[in-house]
Amino acid sequence: MIMRYDKVQKLGKAMKLDTDVYFESFEKYKGNPLMILLGFYKGMYSNFFWSTFFYIIKHSPVWILPIVTASIINNVTENNPDVVAIIAFDVGLMIFLLILNVPMNYLHIHFRSKAVRKVEAGLRSALVHKIQVMSIPHLKDMLSGRLQSKIIRDVEAVETLSDQLFVSLINIAINIVVALFVTVQRSTIVFLFFLLTVPLAAFLVVAFKKPIKKHNQKFRKEMEETSARVTEMVQLVPVTRAHGLGDEEIVRMDTQVDLIAQAGYSLDIIQGNFGAVSWAFFQIAQVLCLAFTSILAVNSRVQVGDVVLYQSYFTTIVGQVSSLLTLLPIISKGLESVSSIGEILQFEYIEDSASKEDIGKITGQYSFENVCYSYPDTKEDILNDLTFDVKSGETIAFVGESGAGKSTIMNLLLGFGFPQSGVLKIDGKDITQINLKSYRKQLAVVPQNTILFSGSIRDNILYGTGNVSEEKLKRVIDESGLKGVIEKLPDGLDTVVGEHGDKLSGGQKQRISIARALIRDPKVILLDEATSALDALSEKEVTYALENMSQKCTTFIVAHRLATIEKADRIIVVDDGRIKESGSYKELMDKKGIFYRMEMTR
């Protein structure tokens, strides 16, 4: 079932996810994954208190059964005349506690899961929030597969870590404390024997902690790399198949799969050795405990029934300490995932314009004043000393060879990057001083590579808009040349387009993209090779629609086809990041300069 965008939006608001706490936790406890994790649960610690409280009640039969068993054995062996009444009371108590386990277990899980699942959802929401404000030039350097791995796999590992720390770890501590408390009440010498296991367990933890952390980190990075490669491979399947490169791609992926297998094997070996050593140690300790308490019973230092009690409690302690050691790899993996999530939530290159001036209604006037621009972490300018003005309602076409800087100019117009020097003004206001969201809501963009999501055609056209009348929707469908396409589809406007719109042709996808732009009634429209995927007839229909729309707003075009640029008010020829020529189509053809030569060689 496909969930409509507006329904998803309402559901998100209903959950009231507070993402600030996750950013604050990373900021406050830099470099300390454990404290960062504790900070995630700010305001929810009471949930774990009640979860622990109900756990103690529900788990009490495990602690009381050895006492009951010892009591019955001691009273039977000592021929106590009230033994039947004692047995009846002890059995009745156990049955009551066992029945009580069911509702207490429900409450225990309720309070625990409520907190853990909220943080799980909140972390994913925080990552999505951060990705939406990350600087576009820097975001492009991050492979989508890596981001996906952090949102899915790393958050899942943090959720598991939360369960282990706030539930399993607390439960282990309670079991050990209860066992030791009852033991010390009955026999100090047995209690001291029990304590001997603690330093030995600590030694095992210290010995294995560093290698487990190292292998976990390596495995996590290989998983992220594999996720990125798989995403890339799936996207390139048509290209790979078309060029007969299937075998080469298989070898490339097999190499990556082998790397992750090796990293996983190394991690399994170190974790397996850790588990085997700790298990063998505690089994030997358990046998020694049985021998030790039996000797005490023979010497009348303890009662016969107490041997069973001590053995049960020592088994509990051994089991809990063993569980604690087993948790070490999981905790190490979870803390590594906390650090991995921090790579995104602490990413410094963000687009922060919320506190800046709302631009209000724009008219579509632009001014480039000696604008220079270079990509992040490079010194070479992509754009050099661009200076030109655009009047409201003008149509400007940028032409030039690939790599000349046309798309970079479009990115600056969108606010995806800012000039390193010079000024870009919109309606007389510096683009660096305005709230970009208020500006972009008045834009429409039709990219060369149409991006659709896996919903219906209707959802894709109406994406991000409010209430749109059916009359307006029908008009936009007519203007974008979609009417004939939709009439041929079995479900019409409600036809699901598939992942990335794969069920549609390139031309059909481009028309949906154009309809999405038209429905917004934009003040400015940016067309990046908007008709490149259309056949001659479709191009004619769409070009007519775009011409009608361009009369109502300022339009920027990157295109090569004559039909798209011929009627532009001004054509700007860009070469090596500089403006080489500027004028109408007729003026540039009459000049017989760079543009003229470009047209003659098409």
N, C-alpha and C positions, 0 to 999 in steps of 0.2 A: 504494500500500500504506500503510495506517495503522499507525504504530508505537505500541504500547501505552505508556502513561505510565511504567510501571515499567521497561520496557526502555530508554526514553529516559533515565531517572534512572541506571540502571546504566551506560549508555554515557558519560554525563557524568562519573561517578566514575572510569571507566576512563581517561579522557583526562588526569585529574589536572591540571586547569587552575589555575594559581596566579594569582589575580586581584590579589593584594596589590601586585605589582610595578607595575601600571598606576596605581593610586592613589598609590603612593609616588613614581612618576616625576613626576606632575603636582604633587605637594606639594613635591618637591625642586627642580624646575626651572620654577617658576611664570613664565609669560609668555615662555618660550623653547621654541617648538614643536619645533625641531630637537633640542635636548638631551632633551626629553621623549620624542621618538621613540627616541633612542639608549638611554634608560633602559628602554624597553619590552623591549629585547633583552638585559637584564642576565642573565648566565649563559649566553648563547648566542653570544657573540662568536667562540668557537672554530669554530662552524659556518661563519661567513663567512671565517675564515682558511683552512679546508680547501677551501671553495668557490672562493676566489681561487687557492689553490695548484693545484687541478686545472684551473681556467680557464687559467692560464698554460701548463700542459702542452698542453691541448687546442687552445689558440689559437696555439701556437708556429709552425705552418706559415705563418700570415699574415705573421709577422715574418721567418721564415727564407727564404721564397720569393724576396723581392727580392734577398737576399744571394746565393742560388743562381743566380738569373737573371743578376745582374751578373757573378758569377764565370764562368759559362759564356760570356757575351758577351765578356768581357775575354780569356779564354783562347782563344776562337775567333779574335778579331780580332788577337791577338798571336801566332797560329800556335804555341801551346804544344804540344810533342811529346806531352805526356801528357793532351791534351785529352779523349780518349775515356775514359780511366780517371776523370778528374775528372767528366765528364758522368755516367758510370755511378754513381759514388759519390753525387753530388748528387741524382740521380733516385731512387736507392735510399733515401737519407735522407728525402726528401720523402714517398715512398710509406709508409715506416714511420711517420712522424709523422701522416700522414693517417689511417692505420688506427687509430693510438693515440687519435685524436680521439673515436672512438665511446665506449669505456669511460670516458675522462676526462670527456666531456660528461655521462654518466650520473651520475658522482660529483659533479661540479660542481652539477648541478641538485638532486641528493639532499640535499646539505648546505644549500644555499640554501633550497629549498622547505620543508625540515623546520622551519627557524627561522621563516620568514615565515608559513607557514600556522598554526603554533602561536600566534604573536602575533595573527594574524587571529581565530582562535577565542577566544583569551584576552580580547581586547578586547571582542568581542561578549558573552562571558560576564561580563566586568566591568560592562558596561552593564546587562545583565539583573540582576546582583547589586544594582547601585545603584538601579535602578528599583524593585526589591522592598523596599527600605528607605527610599525617599523618603517624606517626609511626605505623607499622602493629601490633605489640603487644598491643598498646594502642587502636588502631582502633577496634580490636576484642572485646574490652570491651563495645563498643557502639552498641546497637541493630540497625539493618538496618531500622526497622520501625521508630525509632526516627530520624534517618538521613533523611529518606524520608519525614517525617512530616515537618522538618525544610526547606527542599528544596522546597516543594510544599505549605504547609499551611502557614508557617511563612512568606515566601516571598510574598505570596498573601496578607497577612495581612499588610505587609509593603507597598505594592502597594496601598492598600486601604487607609492606613494612609497618604501616599503621596498625593493622590487625595484630601483627606479631609483638609490637612494642606495647600497645595500649591494652591488649587482651591477653595474648599468650604469655608475655613477659610478666604481667601483673599476676596472672594465674599461677605461673611457675613460682613466683615469689611467695604467694599465699600458701601454696602447697608445702613449700620447704619450711616456711615459718611455723605453720601448724604442726608439721611432723616433728620439728626440732623442739617446739614448745611442749608438746605432750611427752616427748622422750625425756627432756630434762626434768620434768615433773616426776618421772618414775625412776630414772637412773642416770646419775651424772656421768658415770664411767662409759655407758653406752653413748650418751650425748657427745662426749669427747671423741669417741671412736668415729662417730658420724662426721664430726667437724674436720677430720683428717682428709676427707674427700675434697673439701673446698679449695685449698691451695693447689692441689694436684689438678683440679679442673681449671683453675685460673692459669696454670702453666700451659695447659693444652690450648686455651684461648689465645694466649700471647704468641705461642709458637706458630699458630696457623693464621692469625689475623692478617698479617701483611701480605703473604702470598695469595690468600683468597681475594683480598681487595684488588691486588694487581691483576689477577686473572679475570675478575669480574669487570674491571675497567676495560681491558682489552676486548672481552667478549661483547660488551655493550657497544663499543665503537665499531666492531665488525658487523654487528646487527644493524646499526644505523647506516653503514655503508651499503650493506646488502639491500636494505629497504629502499635506499636511493637508487641503486642499480636496477632493482626490479621495476620500480616506477618508470624509470627511463626506458627499460627494455620493452615494457608493455606499450608505451607511447610510440616506440620506434618500430613496432612489429610490421606495419605496412611498408615502411621504408626498407627495413631489413629484408622482407620477403621479395619486394620489387627488385632489389639489387642482388638477389641470390646470396645473401650474406648470413643465412641461417646458421651454418656450421661455425662461422667465426663468432657469432653472437653466443652460441652455445658454449664454445670454448671460453669466452670472456666471462660468462656467468658461472660456468663450472669452476673456474679459477677462484671466483669470489666465494662460491658455495664451499669450496674446499678450505678456504681461509677461515671461514666461520666455523666449519667443522673442526679444524685444528684447534681454534681458540676454545670451542666448546669442549673438546676432548681434554685439553689441559685443565680447564675449569672442573670438569667431572672428576678427573684423577685427583686433584688436590682436595676437592670436597669429599670424594670417596675415601681417601686416606684419613682425612680428619674424622669422618664418621666411624670408620673401622677401628681406629686407635682408641677413640673415646668409648665406643661400645665394649671393646675387649677390656679396657681398664675398669669400667663400671661393673661388668659381669664378674670379674675377679674379685672386686671389692664386695660384691653382694654375697659371693660364696664365703669370703672371709668373715663377713658380718654374721652369717648363719653359724659358722664354727665358733665365733667369739661368744655370741649370746647363748649358744648351747652349752658351752663350757661354764658360763656364769650360772646357768640353770642347774647343771650337775653339782656345782658347789653351793647351791641354794642362795646365790646372790640375787637371783631374780626368780619369779614364779614361772612355771612351765608355760602357761598361757601367754605370758609376756614375750616369750620367744617369737610367737606368731605375730604379736603386735609390733615388735621391733623390726622383724623381717619385713612386714608389710610397709612400715614407715620408711625403712631403708630403701625398699623397692621404690617407694614414692619419690624419695629424695634422688635416688639414682636415675629414675625415669625423668624427673623434672630437670636435673642438671644436664642429663643427656639431651633433653629437648632444647635446653638453653644453648648447648653447644651446636646443636643442629640448626638453630636459628641464626647462628653467626653468618653463614653464607648468604642467607636471605636478607639479613640486616645490612650486610655489606653491599649487596646488590641494590637494595632500596635506597641506601644513603648515596650510592653512586648515581642513581636515577634522580635524587633530589638535586645533586650538583648538575646533572644534565639538563633538568628543567630550568635551573638557574641561568644556563647559557642563553636562554630566550628571555626569561623574565627580567634579567639584569642587562639585556642588550642595550647599549647606550645610544645607538643611532635611531632615534625615534622622531616621528613627525608630531610635534607638540604645538598645536595652534589654538587649543581650547581657550586660553586666556587672552587671545588676540581679538582684534576688532572684527565684529560681524560686518561683512562687506555690504549687506543690504541688497537691493535689486540692482543688478548690473546692466549696463547698456551695451557692453561688448567693445569698449575702446581699449586698445593696447598700445604700449610704448616700450620698445626695446632700446635701451640707452647704453651703448658700448658694452654689451653683454658678452662675457667670456665664461666658458664652462668646461670642466674636466671631470672625468669619472673619479669616484672615491679611490684613494690610494694610488693615483697616477698624477704625474705632473704635466703631461702633455694636454694642451687645450683641444677639446673636440669642437668647440665653437669659439670663434675669434672676433671680438669687436663688432657684434651684430647691432646695427642701429636702423630701426624703421618704426613707423607708426601705422596703426590700423584703426580706421574709423568704424563706428557702430554700423553694423549691417553689411560691411564689406566682405567679399569672398577672396581669400588669399590662398594661392596654391604654391606649394614648395616643390621644386623639382631639382634633380641632381642625381649623380651616380650613387650607388650603394656605398654607405659609409661617409657620405658627404656631411651628415649632421641633421638631416631632415627630421628623423624620429626623435632626436635629442631636443630639437626645438619644440616638438609636440609635447614631450615629457615636461619641459619647462613650463609650457602653457598650462599643463595639468597640475603643476606644483609638485611633480615627482622628484624634482631637484631644484636647487636655487643657484643663481649665477655666483661664480667665484668672485667676479668683479663686474661692475656695471649694475644697472637696475632694470628690472622688468616691472612695469606698472600696469594695473588693471583699473580702468576708470580713474586714473591719476593716483592710485594707491599702490605702494610698494608691495609686491606679492609676499615678501617675507614678513609683513606686518599685519596680514589679514588672517581671519579664521578660514582655513582652506575648506572645511566642510560646508560652510555657508556659501562659499564660492562654487564648489563642485556640484552642489545640488542644482545649479543653474546651467550645467554643462551636459552635453550628450556626446558620447564617444562611440565611434564605429571603427573597431580595429580591423587590421588585415586578417588576423587569425581569430575568427569568431569564437567566443567562449560562451558555452551554454551549460546549464546544470541539468541534472537528471530529473526534470519535472515535465510538465506539459508545455505545449507551445504558449498557452495562455499565461502560465506562470512565468515563463521566460520573458514574454513581452511586458508583463506588468511588474516585473521584479523591481522592488524598491519604491513603487508608487503607492499613493493612497487610493481612495475610491475613484474609480474611472468608470464613466458611463459606457454602456454597451454601444451607444451611438458613436462615441469618440473612438472606441476600440475598433469598430467596423470601418470607420474612416481611415484610421491609421493602417489597417490591414489592406485596404484598397490602395492607399498611397505608396505602400512599400512593395506592392506587387505580390502580396501573399494570398490574395483571395483565391486565385486559381489553384494554388498549392494546397490550401486548407480544404477546399471542396473535394479534392481527390483522396484525402486521408480518411480512414474509416471512422475515427473519433473526432474529426475536425480539430477545433481549437484545443480540445482536451487530449489530443494525441501525445503520448509520452515520447520524448525525443531520444531517450537512451543516454548512456554515459557520454558526456561531452557532445551530445547531439549526433552520435554516430549513426542513428537511423535515418538521418537526413543527408541530402547532398550538400556540397559546399555552397552552392548558390542559394539553396533553401535556408541554410543556417545564416548566411549573410543577410538575407531579407528579414529574418527574425531579429537580427542585431540592429538593422535599420529601423524596424518597427519599434524596438525597445527605445531607440533614440527619439523617434517622432512622438511617442506617447508622453514624453516628459515635457513637451513644449519648451525646449531649451532656449536660453538667450545666446548661447555659443555652442557650436557643434564642431567636433574635430573628426575628420574623415581620413583614416590611414589606409589607403588602397581599398576603399570601401566597396568598390565594384569589381575588384580583381578576380573574384571567384565566379562571376556571372557570365552567362553566354551573351551574345550580341543583343538578342531580343530582351532578355531580362535586364541587361545593363541599360537599355534605352528606357524601360519602364521605371527603373529605380532612379536613374539620373534625372528623369522628369520630376519625380517625387522630391529628390534632394534639392533640385533647383527651386521648387516651390517653398521648401523649408528654408533654404538659404536666403530667401527674400525677407524672412522675418527675423533673422538673427545673423550674428557674425559667424563666418564659416572659415575654417582652416582645412586645407586639403593637402594630403601627400598622395600624389598619383602620377601615373605615367601615360595613361590613355588620354587621347586627344579630347574625347567627348566629355571627360570629367573636368579638364582644366581650361578648355577653350573659352568658356564663358566667365571665367574668374575675373574679378575686377583688377586683380594684379597677380602676376606670376613672379615669384622670387627664385632665382637660380642660386643654389647653394653648392659650393665646391670647397672641399678641404676646410669646412667650418666657417667659411666666409661668404658674404653676399657678393656675387659676381655681376649679376644683372637683375633688374627689376622693371616691370612694366606690364602693360596688357599684352595679350597674345599677339595682336597685330603689331604693336610697337616692337616687340622682341623679334618677330619674324622679319619685319622691315629692317631692323638693325643688323641682321645676319651675323650675330655673334655666337656665343656658346649655345644659347637656347635653339637658335636656328639650326646649328650643326647637329644638336641632339635630335631635333624633329626630323631632319633629313635622313638620319641613320636608323630611325625606328623601323 
